């Protein structure tokens, strides 16, 4: 044991008091063995983390590019300091995989053990796991992967670091939906009264976890720091200045930019995930309406007959209802989109027709050959009393979509506000490069039907037909 002089004891007491009160002092001490000191953007991160710890905010989102050391400060340095300030609290720390969460957990445990006398607590001797431990003051730390087991646990602080693993995961609507459901139903419900949430991430997609939170009504404090400064930069940088010039200058960032498409660079490095613009549709020109007064309407279907199954990503059956208003604008009134077998598809078409009423024409695709003709005869008989229009698909998907794209790009199409708006606009954005095009196909058919439709007064007594 070292011999402490009165001067040494006084210095040590001052240091202990300092690091428990000041996160910058603690970060400087904790990272000194690594040769790291807080840069300008790290000090801004630290200030926001202190606000969270002091309950001046209870929801904090840190959006920074890869390589900015955001996880070092938020997931490694911050938890030991939080537990010094809140000695009986509980932390649930999550990341996109259990292995990454455990990596952070080992780092947190190591810092606590290394600096226990200065922090004022240490690991309970009965706690042996790196990712799950208690402290001698009664606090708890638990690290797990996204959608990992958290039942029965409660938290004063929920820390989410990099919840998205890859671009493929970010581009998957089902993966985004699963993450959102887990966040809302499993994770947030674990929060104690007065608890706080910290989300640390790099943006990947307009509809990623950060994007959905920002679209909601729950107020969050957000620190967004792009790799290259933009106007009104939180750090006061000149536009184009790099975030961490000591680590990566503007030239190095520019070299990375040449390897990426602009959509990826804007998302990962600028924290501004822009919709991917396809070659045909420019959905930013589509208006969203609360309600609409329309005349002629049609319901066009794009059919699939495969139910969702583990490991498979079948197409959707889509029924899109399109109408025109008195000024001649096209308005998408409703979209039904689901996966199901032949029976579910048939029942959905019949139920939707009944809900729409006989004034709404029904458009169905006709497969080639006798089987296609038989299917249309069957549907026509089942839809007695409705105007059924069937036709084969001709030409490429892009060719069929051009009339609809022309109306969209001219600003002559709108949507009735509804939950399906987001997935429909995303599909337009990605077409023809996206994973799915069922809604585009249904829109193309609806445009064709509506363009050819006779005036409403004449349509009431028209017979069922197939063309």
QUILIN-V689873 format. One record per backbone hydrogen bond with DSSP energy under -0.5 kcal/mol. CO is the residue of the C=O (numbers start at 1). NH is the residue of the N-H. If there is no record, write none. Layout:
CO:NH, CO:NH
This chain:
2:4, 3:5, 5:9, 6:10, 7:11, 8:12, 9:13, 10:14, 11:15, 12:16, 13:17, 14:18, 15:19, 16:20, 17:21, 18:22, 22:26, 23:27, 24:28, 25:29, 26:30, 27:31, 28:32, 29:32, 31:34, 31:36, 32:35, 39:43, 40:44, 41:45, 42:46, 43:47, 44:48, 45:49, 46:50, 47:51, 48:52, 49:53, 50:54, 51:56, 51:57, 52:55, 58:197, 59:221, 60:199, 61:63, 61:223, 62:64, 62:201, 63:225, 65:68, 69:73, 70:74, 71:75, 71:76, 72:77, 73:78, 76:80, 77:81, 78:82, 79:83, 80:84, 81:85, 82:86, 86:89, 89:140, 90:156, 90:157, 91:93, 91:142, 92:159, 93:144, 94:161, 95:146, 97:101, 98:102, 99:103, 100:104, 101:105, 102:106, 103:107, 104:108, 105:109, 106:110, 107:111, 108:112, 109:113, 110:114, 111:115, 113:116, 115:119, 116:120, 116:121, 122:136, 124:127, 126:128, 131:143, 132:129, 133:141, 134:124, 135:138, 139:135, 140:91, 141:133, 142:93, 144:95, 145:148, 150:153, 155:192, 156:196, 157:92, 157:159, 158:160, 158:198, 159:94, 159:161, 160:162, 160:200, 161:96, 162:96, 166:170, 167:171, 168:172, 169:172, 171:173, 172:176, 173:177, 174:178, 175:179, 176:180, 177:181, 178:182, 179:183, 180:184, 181:185, 181:186, 182:186, 182:187, 183:188, 187:190, 188:191, 190:155, 192:195, 196:158, 197:60, 198:160, 198:200, 199:62, 200:162, 201:64, 205:208, 208:212, 209:213, 210:214, 211:215, 212:216, 213:216, 220:222, 221:61, 222:224, 223:63, 223:225, 225:65, 227:243, 229:240, 230:233, 233:236, 238:241, 241:229, 244:247, 244:248, 249:253, 250:254, 251:255, 252:256, 253:257, 254:258, 255:259, 256:259, 256:260, 257:260, 261:265, 262:266, 263:267, 264:268, 265:269, 265:270, 266:272, 267:271, 269:227, 272:274, 275:277, 276:278, 282:285, 283:286, 287:289, 287:415, 289:417, 292:294, 293:326, 296:324, 297:361, 298:322, 299:363, 300:320, 302:318, 309:312, 316:318, 317:338, 318:302, 318:320, 319:336, 320:300, 320:322, 321:333, 321:334, 322:298, 323:331, 324:295, 325:328, 329:325, 330:414, 331:323, 331:333, 332:416, 334:321, 335:337, 336:319, 338:317, 341:345, 342:346, 343:347, 344:348, 345:349, 346:350, 347:351, 348:352, 349:353, 350:354, 351:355, 352:356, 353:357, 357:360, 359:361, 361:299, 361:363, 362:364, 362:389, 363:301, 364:391, 365:367, 368:372, 369:373, 370:374, 371:375, 372:376, 373:377, 374:378, 375:379, 376:380, 377:381, 378:382, 379:383, 381:384, 383:386, 386:388, 387:362, 388:390, 388:465, 389:364, 390:467, 391:366, 396:400, 397:401, 398:402, 399:402, 401:405, 402:406, 403:407, 404:408, 405:409, 406:410, 407:412, 408:411, 412:330, 413:287, 414:332, 415:289, 418:421, 419:422, 420:424, 421:425, 422:426, 423:427, 424:428, 425:429, 426:430, 427:431, 429:278, 430:433, 431:280, 437:441, 438:442, 439:443, 440:444, 441:445, 442:446, 443:447, 444:448, 445:449, 446:450, 447:451, 448:452, 449:453, 455:458, 455:459, 456:459, 456:460, 458:461, 459:462
